[in-house]
Amino acid sequence: MVAITAAAGGTIPSGITTAEELLVWVASLLEATAPQAAIVETPGVTQRRVQNGTFYAEQGETVFMARITVPLKSDYASASRRWWKHANEISTVAVPSAFTTN
């Protein structure tokens, strides 16, 4: 588990103020801490669990795109859409210091 809780030292930078900023931070953090994590999507097709990058969109803006495959506990269906409570870990490393500052 990549520890990001206040109990672990409040590692989410205080400058993150929107859900979008948090999403980009989490996707970047997971890619940095679990670069080899993979999932077999169909027989013979393996993908990295976390992939992201920036792209130039047709309408002239640069966008961040993330693809994250998070394993869920078997009882996730009873979660009433609170699936985050049933997410399993992708990585078990500490948050790198580069991700803890603004």
N, C-alpha and C positions, 0 to 999 in steps of 0.2 A: 504494500500500500504506500502510495506517495502521501506522506502525512502533511496535510495543509490546515489542520485545525488550530484553534487558539491554544489548545493544550500543548501542541507541538511547537509553540513559539510564535504563532501568528504569522505564518510564512506568506500569506497572500499580501502582496504589496498594498499599502494604503492608498496608492494612487489609482487603483482599479476601482472605478465607480459605476460601471454599467455592466449589465449582463453580457453584452457583446465583448467588452474588454476581458471579462472573466472567462468567457468561452475561448477567446484567442489565447489567453494565458494558459488555461488548462490544456488545450490542444497542443500548444508548443511545449509545455512541461512534460506531458505524457510522451510525446515523440522523442524528447531529449532523454527521458529516463527509461524508455522501453523500446529502443530502436530495433531490437531483434524479435520482439513479441509478434507472433504470427497466428493466423487462423486459417484452417482449411475450409473454404467456403463451399466447394463442390469437389468431388474426387479429382485430384490432379491440379487444383487451383488453390494456391496458397497466397494470401495477402498479408501485408503488415497490418497489425491491429490499429496502428495510429499513423495516418498520413496527412500531411498538410503542406500548404505553400501559398504563395501569392501569385495572382494571375491578373492580367490586364483584360478587363471586360470590354465588350464591343462598344458600350455606351461611354467609354472613356474613363472609367474608374478602375483603380487597382483594388482587388478584393482578396480576402483571405478565405481559403476553402479548406475545410477539415473533414476527414473521414475517420471516425473512431468506432471501433467495435469493442464494446465492453461486455464481458460475460456477466450474466445475471444468475442469481441463485434460483434454484428450481421452484421456489414458492413466489416468484415475482408476480404471477398472475393475480394474486390476492392483494396486491399492493395498492389498489385503487389509484393507479397512475402515479404513485409515489415510487417509481422504479428506482430512483437514486438510492433508496433505502435497501435495495436488493442487489446492488452492483458488487461484483467481485473485483479483486485487485488485478491490475495489469502489471504493475511494477512494485517492487518491495525496496526501493532505494530511497535515500533521503532527497529532499528537494535541493537541487544545486543552488549555491549562493547567488548565482546570476539571476535566479527567478525570485529572489526575496527582496529585491530593492526596486524603488521606483525608477 
